[in-house]
Amino acid sequence: SRVKSRSQLGFLWGVIYPVIAEHCGYHSYELDALHDALMRKLRGLKPDPNPLQLRVSLSEMSHEQASEYISDVRFFALEELGCVTPDSNKVEAA
């Protein structure tokens, strides 16, 4: 499977997470905590043996898995938080 792309990660960390953080009243320095919470909520923990209860990691995901995760984050933001996130094709490169 393909490796996730820089544009996927840039869209997630540079657009999606900041939009959700702003919507929820979080600060930009809390994006790591937001990422951790969403990964735990949407992807859960690594399989056993996992004595420290580590969560699934984005770094271990393929391109397809990262795309699915981004879609799930956007759906969760809309359905659970009432937060609309922009489509990747509607975002201009910084």
MOPAC internal coordinates of N, CA, C and O (Angstrom, degrees):
PM7 1SCF
backbone

  N    0.0000 0     0.00 0     0.00 0    0    0    0
  C    1.4543 1     0.00 0     0.00 0    1    0    0
  C    1.5225 1   109.77 1     0.00 0    2    1    0
  O    1.2310 1   121.18 1   -22.26 1    3    2    1
  N    1.3262 1   115.35 1   157.74 1    3    2    1
  C    1.4670 1   121.47 1  -176.88 1    5    3    2
  C    1.5246 1   111.05 1   -74.27 1    6    5    3
  O    1.2310 1   121.63 1   -28.15 1    7    6    5
  N    1.3077 1   114.49 1   151.85 1    7    6    5
  C    1.4571 1   121.85 1   175.54 1    9    7    6
  C    1.5245 1   107.93 1   -79.24 1   10    9    7
  O    1.2310 1   120.51 1   -36.02 1   11   10    9
  N    1.3201 1   116.63 1   143.98 1   11   10    9
  C    1.4723 1   119.01 1   178.95 1   13   11   10
  C    1.5229 1   109.70 1   -60.73 1   14   13   11
  O    1.2310 1   121.05 1   -27.35 1   15   14   13
  N    1.3073 1   115.61 1   152.65 1   15   14   13
  C    1.4656 1   120.08 1  -174.09 1   17   15   14
  C    1.5252 1   111.89 1   -97.93 1   18   17   15
  O    1.2310 1   121.89 1   -19.97 1   19   18   17
  N    1.3074 1   113.98 1   160.03 1   19   18   17
  C    1.4689 1   119.67 1   175.95 1   21   19   18
  C    1.5241 1   110.89 1   -63.82 1   22   21   19
  O    1.2310 1   120.58 1   146.92 1   23   22   21
  N    1.3372 1   116.50 1   -33.08 1   23   22   21
  C    1.4621 1   118.61 1   179.59 1   25   23   22
  C    1.5336 1   110.98 1   -68.18 1   26   25   23
  O    1.2310 1   120.03 1   145.08 1   27   26   25
  N    1.3294 1   117.55 1   -34.92 1   27   26   25
  C    1.4704 1   120.13 1   175.55 1   29   27   26
  C    1.5236 1   110.19 1   -62.18 1   30   29   27
  O    1.2310 1   121.02 1   130.70 1   31   30   29
  N    1.3282 1   115.66 1   -49.30 1   31   30   29
  C    1.4624 1   119.85 1  -178.54 1   33   31   30
  C    1.5246 1   111.17 1   -66.24 1   34   33   31
  O    1.2310 1   120.49 1   141.26 1   35   34   33
  N    1.3310 1   116.67 1   -38.74 1   35   34   33
  C    1.4621 1   119.83 1   177.85 1   37   35   34
  C    1.5166 1   111.98 1   -63.71 1   38   37   35
  O    1.2310 1   120.54 1   139.64 1   39   38   37
  N    1.3242 1   116.58 1   -40.36 1   39   38   37
  C    1.4633 1   121.26 1   177.98 1   41   39   38
  C    1.5264 1   110.58 1   -64.70 1   42   41   39
  O    1.2310 1   120.51 1   136.25 1   43   42   41
  N    1.3249 1   116.64 1   -43.75 1   43   42   41
  C    1.4607 1   120.91 1  -179.33 1   45   43   42
  C    1.5172 1   111.27 1   -65.16 1   46   45   43
  O    1.2310 1   120.34 1   127.08 1   47   46   45
  N    1.3340 1   116.95 1   -52.92 1   47   46   45
  C    1.4702 1   121.56 1  -174.42 1   49   47   46
  C    1.5305 1   113.31 1   -82.09 1   50   49   47
  O    1.2310 1   120.17 1   153.64 1   51   50   49
  N    1.3265 1   117.28 1   -26.36 1   51   50   49
  C    1.4586 1   120.01 1  -176.31 1   53   51   50
  C    1.5090 1   114.79 1   -97.91 1   54   53   51
  O    1.2310 1   120.25 1   164.10 1   55   54   53
  N    1.3423 1   117.13 1   -15.90 1   55   54   53
  C    1.4632 1   120.41 1  -178.13 1   57   55   54
  C    1.5338 1   111.16 1  -126.81 1   58   57   55
  O    1.2310 1   120.79 1   117.42 1   59   58   57
  N    1.3165 1   116.10 1   -62.58 1   59   58   57
  C    1.4670 1   120.36 1  -172.09 1   61   59   58
  C    1.5264 1   112.14 1   -62.04 1   62   61   59
  O    1.2310 1   120.21 1   124.42 1   63   62   61
  N    1.3253 1   117.21 1   -55.58 1   63   62   61
  C    1.4673 1   119.05 1  -179.14 1   65   63   62
  C    1.5333 1   112.47 1   -60.42 1   66   65   63
  O    1.2310 1   118.83 1   135.29 1   67   66   65
  N    1.3410 1   119.84 1   -44.71 1   67   66   65
  C    1.4713 1   118.30 1   178.11 1   69   67   66
  C    1.5319 1   113.53 1   -62.28 1   70   69   67
  O    1.2310 1   119.82 1   143.11 1   71   70   69
  N    1.3297 1   117.95 1   -36.89 1   71   70   69
  C    1.4719 1   120.31 1   178.19 1   73   71   70
  C    1.5258 1   110.05 1   -64.41 1   74   73   71
  O    1.2310 1   120.34 1   135.17 1   75   74   73
  N    1.3225 1   116.95 1   -44.83 1   75   74   73
  C    1.4671 1   120.79 1   179.08 1   77   75   74
  C    1.5266 1   110.46 1   -64.73 1   78   77   75
  O    1.2310 1   120.55 1   136.27 1   79   78   77
  N    1.3273 1   116.55 1   -43.73 1   79   78   77
  C    1.4665 1   120.59 1   179.95 1   81   79   78
  C    1.5234 1   110.89 1   -59.87 1   82   81   79
  O    1.2310 1   120.58 1   133.37 1   83   82   81
  N    1.3158 1   116.49 1   -46.63 1   83   82   81
  C    1.4704 1   120.00 1   179.51 1   85   83   82
  C    1.5275 1   110.62 1   -62.25 1   86   85   83
  O    1.2310 1   120.50 1   136.19 1   87   86   85
  N    1.3107 1   116.65 1   -43.81 1   87   86   85
  C    1.4649 1   121.63 1   179.65 1   89   87   86
  C    1.5350 1   111.13 1   -58.82 1   90   89   87
  O    1.2310 1   120.81 1   141.45 1   91   90   89
  N    1.3306 1   116.06 1   -38.55 1   91   90   89
  C    1.4725 1   121.17 1  -176.87 1   93   91   90
  C    1.5251 1   113.40 1   -89.05 1   94   93   91
  O    1.2310 1   120.25 1   176.32 1   95   94   93
  N    1.3238 1   117.13 1    -3.68 1   95   94   93
  C    1.4576 1   120.52 1   179.34 1   97   95   94
  C    1.5184 1   114.32 1    83.27 1   98   97   95
  O    1.2310 1   120.23 1  -160.45 1   99   98   97
  N    1.3259 1   117.17 1    19.55 1   99   98   97
  C    1.4552 1   120.88 1   177.51 1  101   99   98
  C    1.5241 1   109.80 1   -88.52 1  102  101   99
  O    1.2310 1   120.95 1   -20.56 1  103  102  101
  N    1.3219 1   115.79 1   159.44 1  103  102  101
  C    1.4589 1   122.31 1   178.17 1  105  103  102
  C    1.5237 1   110.22 1   -89.10 1  106  105  103
  O    1.2310 1   120.64 1   -18.99 1  107  106  105
  N    1.3127 1   116.37 1   161.01 1  107  106  105
  C    1.4622 1   120.50 1  -179.31 1  109  107  106
  C    1.5330 1   111.68 1   -62.77 1  110  109  107
  O    1.2310 1   120.04 1   151.51 1  111  110  109
  N    1.3234 1   117.54 1   -28.49 1  111  110  109
  C    1.4670 1   119.47 1   178.89 1  113  111  110
  C    1.5317 1   112.26 1   -75.40 1  114  113  111
  O    1.2310 1   120.04 1   176.26 1  115  114  113
  N    1.3233 1   117.53 1    -3.74 1  115  114  113
  C    1.4604 1   121.16 1   178.53 1  117  115  114
  C    1.5361 1   113.12 1   -98.73 1  118  117  115
  O    1.2310 1   120.03 1  -169.67 1  119  118  117
  N    1.3335 1   117.54 1    10.33 1  119  118  117
  C    1.4625 1   120.55 1  -179.52 1  121  119  118
  C    1.5261 1   112.41 1   -61.74 1  122  121  119
  O    1.2310 1   119.88 1   143.90 1  123  122  121
  N    1.3270 1   117.83 1   -36.10 1  123  122  121
  C    1.4667 1   120.10 1   177.91 1  125  123  122
  C    1.5310 1   110.67 1   -62.88 1  126  125  123
  O    1.2310 1   120.62 1   137.80 1  127  126  125
  N    1.3225 1   116.43 1   -42.20 1  127  126  125
  C    1.4652 1   120.31 1   178.59 1  129  127  126
  C    1.5292 1   110.60 1   -67.25 1  130  129  127
  O    1.2310 1   120.17 1   141.52 1  131  130  129
  N    1.3236 1   117.29 1   -38.48 1  131  130  129
  C    1.4646 1   121.67 1   176.55 1  133  131  130
  C    1.5226 1   109.95 1   -61.92 1  134  133  131
  O    1.2310 1   120.62 1   134.18 1  135  134  133
  N    1.3343 1   116.41 1   -45.82 1  135  134  133
  C    1.4665 1   121.51 1   178.06 1  137  135  134
  C    1.5308 1   110.44 1   -58.65 1  138  137  135
  O    1.2310 1   120.53 1   132.26 1  139  138  137
  N    1.3132 1   116.59 1   -47.74 1  139  138  137
  C    1.4630 1   120.99 1  -178.99 1  141  139  138
  C    1.5292 1   110.85 1   -60.27 1  142  141  139
  O    1.2310 1   120.45 1   134.69 1  143  142  141
  N    1.3235 1   116.74 1   -45.31 1  143  142  141
  C    1.4619 1   120.69 1  -179.64 1  145  143  142
  C    1.5240 1   112.00 1   -63.58 1  146  145  143
  O    1.2310 1   120.24 1   137.04 1  147  146  145
  N    1.3325 1   117.14 1   -42.96 1  147  146  145
  C    1.4645 1   120.34 1   179.68 1  149  147  146
  C    1.5284 1   111.78 1   -68.69 1  150  149  147
  O    1.2310 1   119.85 1   141.51 1  151  150  149
  N    1.3180 1   117.90 1   -38.49 1  151  150  149
  C    1.4644 1   120.26 1   176.69 1  153  151  150
  C    1.5248 1   110.40 1   -62.69 1  154  153  151
  O    1.2310 1   120.42 1   136.07 1  155  154  153
  N    1.3216 1   116.80 1   -43.93 1  155  154  153
  C    1.4674 1   120.14 1   178.35 1  157  155  154
  C    1.5293 1   110.97 1   -63.35 1  158  157  155
  O    1.2310 1   120.40 1   136.55 1  159  158  157
  N    1.3082 1   116.85 1   -43.45 1  159  158  157
  C    1.4576 1   121.69 1  -177.33 1  161  159  158
  C    1.5248 1   111.84 1   -68.24 1  162  161  159
  O    1.2310 1   120.64 1   134.69 1  163  162  161
  N    1.3304 1   116.38 1   -45.31 1  163  162  161
  C    1.4611 1   120.58 1  -172.10 1  165  163  162
  C    1.5265 1   114.95 1   -94.01 1  166  165  163
  O    1.2310 1   120.09 1   156.52 1  167  166  165
  N    1.3261 1   117.44 1   -23.48 1  167  166  165
  C    1.4690 1   119.43 1  -177.89 1  169  167  166
  C    1.5233 1   113.45 1  -121.67 1  170  169  167
  O    1.2310 1   120.12 1   159.22 1  171  170  169
  N    1.3087 1   117.38 1   -20.78 1  171  170  169
  C    1.4599 1   120.23 1   174.76 1  173  171  170
  C    1.5165 1   114.69 1    80.00 1  174  173  171
  O    1.2310 1   121.99 1    22.42 1  175  174  173
  N    1.3235 1   113.79 1  -157.58 1  175  174  173
  C    1.4563 1   121.74 1  -174.38 1  177  175  174
  C    1.5205 1   111.36 1   -97.70 1  178  177  175
  O    1.2310 1   121.42 1   -20.86 1  179  178  177
  N    1.3231 1   114.89 1   159.14 1  179  178  177
  C    1.4591 1   120.62 1   173.62 1  181  179  178
  C    1.5244 1   107.95 1   -65.71 1  182  181  179
  O    1.2310 1   120.53 1   -25.74 1  183  182  181
  N    1.3286 1   116.58 1   154.26 1  183  182  181
  C    1.4611 1   118.88 1  -179.90 1  185  183  182
  C    1.5313 1   112.35 1   -66.87 1  186  185  183
  O    1.2310 1   121.10 1   -20.68 1  187  186  185
  N    1.3050 1   115.51 1   159.32 1  187  186  185
  C    1.4669 1   121.59 1   176.67 1  189  187  186
  C    1.5108 1   110.09 1   -68.93 1  190  189  187
  O    1.2310 1   119.36 1   -30.23 1  191  190  189
  N    1.3122 1   118.83 1   149.77 1  191  190  189
  C    1.4616 1   125.60 1     2.86 1  193  191  190
  C    1.5294 1   110.73 1   -76.52 1  194  193  191
  O    1.2310 1   121.20 1   -50.33 1  195  194  193
  N    1.3008 1   115.31 1   129.67 1  195  194  193
  C    1.4582 1   123.00 1  -177.72 1  197  195  194
  C    1.5304 1   108.01 1  -145.41 1  198  197  195
  O    1.2310 1   120.15 1  -113.27 1  199  198  197
  N    1.3423 1   117.32 1    66.73 1  199  198  197
  C    1.4652 1   120.18 1  -173.31 1  201  199  198
  C    1.5239 1   114.75 1   -61.68 1  202  201  199
  O    1.2310 1   119.76 1   155.22 1  203  202  201
  N    1.3312 1   118.07 1   -24.78 1  203  202  201
  C    1.4627 1   120.48 1  -179.21 1  205  203  202
  C    1.5224 1   112.55 1   -95.18 1  206  205  203
  O    1.2310 1   120.53 1  -177.43 1  207  206  205
  N    1.3335 1   116.60 1     2.57 1  207  206  205
  C    1.4602 1   122.14 1   178.05 1  209  207  206
  C    1.5275 1   112.46 1    58.21 1  210  209  207
  O    1.2310 1   120.99 1  -133.65 1  211  210  209
  N    1.3356 1   115.72 1    46.35 1  211  210  209
  C    1.4667 1   120.59 1   176.28 1  213  211  210
  C    1.5200 1   109.23 1   -70.38 1  214  213  211
  O    1.2310 1   121.09 1   -34.97 1  215  214  213
  N    1.3240 1   115.52 1   145.03 1  215  214  213
  C    1.4579 1   120.90 1   179.49 1  217  215  214
  C    1.5169 1   110.31 1   -85.68 1  218  217  215
  O    1.2310 1   120.96 1   -13.86 1  219  218  217
  N    1.3008 1   115.76 1   166.14 1  219  218  217
  C    1.4530 1   122.42 1   172.59 1  221  219  218
  C    1.5262 1   107.79 1   -60.64 1  222  221  219
  O    1.2310 1   120.27 1   -31.85 1  223  222  221
  N    1.3258 1   117.09 1   148.15 1  223  222  221
  C    1.4567 1   121.44 1  -176.17 1  225  223  222
  C    1.5259 1   111.27 1  -113.43 1  226  225  223
  O    1.2310 1   121.10 1   -43.07 1  227  226  225
  N    1.3015 1   115.51 1   136.93 1  227  226  225
  C    1.4623 1   121.49 1   175.31 1  229  227  226
  C    1.5266 1   110.68 1   -62.22 1  230  229  227
  O    1.2310 1   120.27 1   147.91 1  231  230  229
  N    1.3112 1   117.09 1   -32.09 1  231  230  229
  C    1.4651 1   120.42 1  -178.26 1  233  231  230
  C    1.5258 1   112.50 1   -64.78 1  234  233  231
  O    1.2310 1   119.86 1   159.05 1  235  234  233
  N    1.3054 1   117.88 1   -20.95 1  235  234  233
  C    1.4653 1   122.12 1  -179.93 1  237  235  234
  C    1.5272 1   112.80 1   -92.88 1  238  237  235
  O    1.2310 1   120.31 1   178.74 1  239  238  237
  N    1.3300 1   117.01 1    -1.26 1  239  238  237
  C    1.4589 1   120.98 1  -176.60 1  241  239  238
  C    1.5271 1   111.96 1   -87.18 1  242  241  239
  O    1.2310 1   121.15 1   -33.11 1  243  242  241
  N    1.3210 1   115.41 1   146.89 1  243  242  241
  C    1.4599 1   121.73 1   173.93 1  245  243  242
  C    1.5369 1   109.24 1   -79.65 1  246  245  243
  O    1.2310 1   121.06 1    -3.34 1  247  246  245
  N    1.3074 1   115.57 1   176.66 1  247  246  245
  C    1.4712 1   121.53 1   176.67 1  249  247  246
  C    1.5295 1   110.59 1   -56.83 1  250  249  247
  O    1.2310 1   120.86 1   133.02 1  251  250  249
  N    1.3268 1   115.96 1   -46.98 1  251  250  249
  C    1.4698 1   120.96 1  -178.14 1  253  251  250
  C    1.5278 1   111.38 1   -65.48 1  254  253  251
  O    1.2310 1   120.43 1   136.98 1  255  254  253
  N    1.3357 1   116.79 1   -43.02 1  255  254  253
  C    1.4608 1   120.68 1   179.07 1  257  255  254
  C    1.5269 1   111.16 1   -64.46 1  258  257  255
  O    1.2310 1   120.46 1   140.38 1  259  258  257
  N    1.3282 1   116.72 1   -39.62 1  259  258  257
  C    1.4655 1   120.53 1   177.76 1  261  259  258
  C    1.5299 1   110.30 1   -64.82 1  262  261  259
  O    1.2310 1   119.97 1   139.82 1  263  262  261
  N    1.3330 1   117.67 1   -40.18 1  263  262  261
  C    1.4678 1   121.28 1   177.41 1  265  263  262
  C    1.5268 1   110.70 1   -61.88 1  266  265  263
  O    1.2310 1   120.75 1   136.37 1  267  266  265
  N    1.3233 1   116.17 1   -43.63 1  267  266  265
  C    1.4690 1   120.46 1   178.44 1  269  267  266
  C    1.5208 1   110.76 1   -63.46 1  270  269  267
  O    1.2310 1   120.52 1   138.53 1  271  270  269
  N    1.3361 1   116.62 1   -41.47 1  271  270  269
  C    1.4603 1   120.34 1   178.53 1  273  271  270
  C    1.5296 1   110.99 1   -62.17 1  274  273  271
  O    1.2310 1   120.29 1   134.07 1  275  274  273
  N    1.3281 1   117.04 1   -45.93 1  275  274  273
  C    1.4662 1   120.65 1   179.20 1  277  275  274
  C    1.5284 1   110.52 1   -59.93 1  278  277  275
  O    1.2310 1   120.21 1   136.85 1  279  278  277
  N    1.3063 1   117.20 1   -43.15 1  279  278  277
  C    1.4708 1   120.83 1   176.93 1  281  279  278
  C    1.5240 1   110.96 1   -61.45 1  282  281  279
  O    1.2310 1   120.70 1   137.62 1  283  282  281
  N    1.3264 1   116.27 1   -42.38 1  283  282  281
  C    1.4628 1   120.24 1   179.21 1  285  283  282
  C    1.5228 1   111.85 1   -65.47 1  286  285  283
  O    1.2310 1   120.36 1   141.23 1  287  286  285
  N    1.3292 1   116.91 1   -38.77 1  287  286  285
  C    1.4724 1   120.78 1   177.20 1  289  287  286
  C    1.5255 1   109.96 1   -62.39 1  290  289  287
  O    1.2310 1   120.47 1   134.39 1  291  290  289
  N    1.3222 1   116.70 1   -45.61 1  291  290  289
  C    1.4683 1   120.60 1  -179.41 1  293  291  290
  C    1.5306 1   111.00 1   -63.73 1  294  293  291
  O    1.2310 1   120.43 1   139.09 1  295  294  293
  N    1.3305 1   116.78 1   -40.91 1  295  294  293
  C    1.4643 1   120.83 1   179.11 1  297  295  294
  C    1.5257 1   110.21 1   -66.26 1  298  297  295
  O    1.2310 1   120.02 1   135.27 1  299  298  297
  N    1.3316 1   117.57 1   -44.73 1  299  298  297
  C    1.4590 1   121.79 1   177.57 1  301  299  298
  C    1.5265 1   110.73 1   -59.34 1  302  301  299
  O    1.2310 1   120.79 1   134.52 1  303  302  301
  N    1.3337 1   116.09 1   -45.48 1  303  302  301
  C    1.4683 1   120.15 1  -179.71 1  305  303  302
  C    1.5218 1   110.74 1   -59.12 1  306  305  303
  O    1.2310 1   120.40 1   138.17 1  307  306  305
  N    1.3078 1   116.85 1   -41.83 1  307  306  305
  C    1.4618 1   120.75 1  -179.20 1  309  307  306
  C    1.5236 1   111.52 1   -71.09 1  310  309  307
  O    1.2310 1   120.54 1   128.53 1  311  310  309
  N    1.3258 1   116.58 1   -51.47 1  311  310  309
  C    1.4632 1   120.91 1  -173.74 1  313  311  310
  C    1.5265 1   113.49 1   -72.78 1  314  313  311
  O    1.2310 1   120.30 1   138.15 1  315  314  313
  N    1.3133 1   117.02 1   -41.85 1  315  314  313
  C    1.4657 1   120.64 1  -173.78 1  317  315  314
  C    1.5259 1   113.69 1   -94.37 1  318  317  315
  O    1.2310 1   120.61 1   150.92 1  319  318  317
  N    1.3268 1   116.44 1   -29.08 1  319  318  317
  C    1.4596 1   119.62 1  -175.14 1  321  319  318
  C    1.5244 1   113.24 1  -112.55 1  322  321  319
  O    1.2310 1   120.26 1   168.25 1  323  322  321
  N    1.3275 1   117.11 1   -11.75 1  323  322  321
  C    1.4602 1   120.23 1  -176.03 1  325  323  322
  C    1.5153 1   112.28 1    68.53 1  326  325  323
  O    1.2310 1   120.51 1  -151.16 1  327  326  325
  N    1.3181 1   116.62 1    28.84 1  327  326  325
  C    1.4612 1   122.86 1  -176.02 1  329  327  326
  C    1.5282 1   109.82 1  -108.28 1  330  329  327
  O    1.2310 1   120.42 1   -61.95 1  331  330  329
  N    1.3089 1   116.81 1   118.05 1  331  330  329
  C    1.4629 1   121.87 1   178.13 1  333  331  330
  C    1.5225 1   108.55 1   -89.12 1  334  333  331
  O    1.2310 1   121.02 1   -53.39 1  335  334  333
  N    1.3286 1   115.66 1   126.61 1  335  334  333
  C    1.4593 1   121.08 1   177.79 1  337  335  334
  C    1.5283 1   108.53 1  -109.00 1  338  337  335
  O    1.2310 1   120.24 1   -33.34 1  339  338  337
  N    1.3245 1   117.15 1   146.66 1  339  338  337
  C    1.4678 1   119.50 1  -177.32 1  341  339  338
  C    1.5173 1   112.84 1   -72.19 1  342  341  339
  O    1.2310 1   121.22 1   -27.36 1  343  342  341
  N    1.3237 1   115.28 1   152.64 1  343  342  341
  C    1.4605 1   120.67 1   173.09 1  345  343  342
  C    1.5318 1   108.54 1   -71.45 1  346  345  343
  O    1.2310 1   121.14 1   -28.94 1  347  346  345
  N    1.3157 1   115.42 1   151.06 1  347  346  345
  C    1.4736 1   119.06 1  -177.82 1  349  347  346
  C    1.5302 1   111.62 1   -63.82 1  350  349  347
  O    1.2310 1   120.10 1   148.77 1  351  350  349
  N    1.3268 1   117.41 1   -31.23 1  351  350  349
  C    1.4615 1   118.90 1  -179.92 1  353  351  350
  C    1.5257 1   112.75 1   -79.23 1  354  353  351
  O    1.2310 1   119.75 1   175.22 1  355  354  353
  N    1.3182 1   118.09 1    -4.78 1  355  354  353
  C    1.4616 1   122.58 1   178.08 1  357  355  354
  C    1.5281 1   111.78 1  -100.00 1  358  357  355
  O    1.2310 1   120.43 1   177.63 1  359  358  357
  N    1.3222 1   116.78 1    -2.37 1  359  358  357
  C    1.4592 1   121.79 1  -176.20 1  361  359  358
  C    1.5142 1   109.19 1  -100.74 1  362  361  359
  O    1.2310 1   120.70 1   -49.04 1  363  362  361
  N    1.3269 1   116.27 1   130.96 1  363  362  361
  C    1.4578 1   120.28 1   177.21 1  365  363  362
  C    1.5197 1   109.05 1   -86.63 1  366  365  363
  O    1.2310 1   120.78 1   -35.74 1  367  366  365
  N    1.3040 1   116.12 1   144.26 1  367  366  365
  C    1.4570 1   121.23 1   176.86 1  369  367  366
  C    1.5167 1   109.26 1   -66.71 1  370  369  367
  O    1.2310 1   121.36 1   -40.87 1  371  370  369
  N    1.3237 1   115.01 1   139.13 1  371  370  369
  C    1.4700 1   119.78 1  -178.76 1  373  371  370
  C    1.5177 1   110.71 1   -76.39 1  374  373  371
  O    1.2310 1   120.10 1   180.00 1  375  374  373

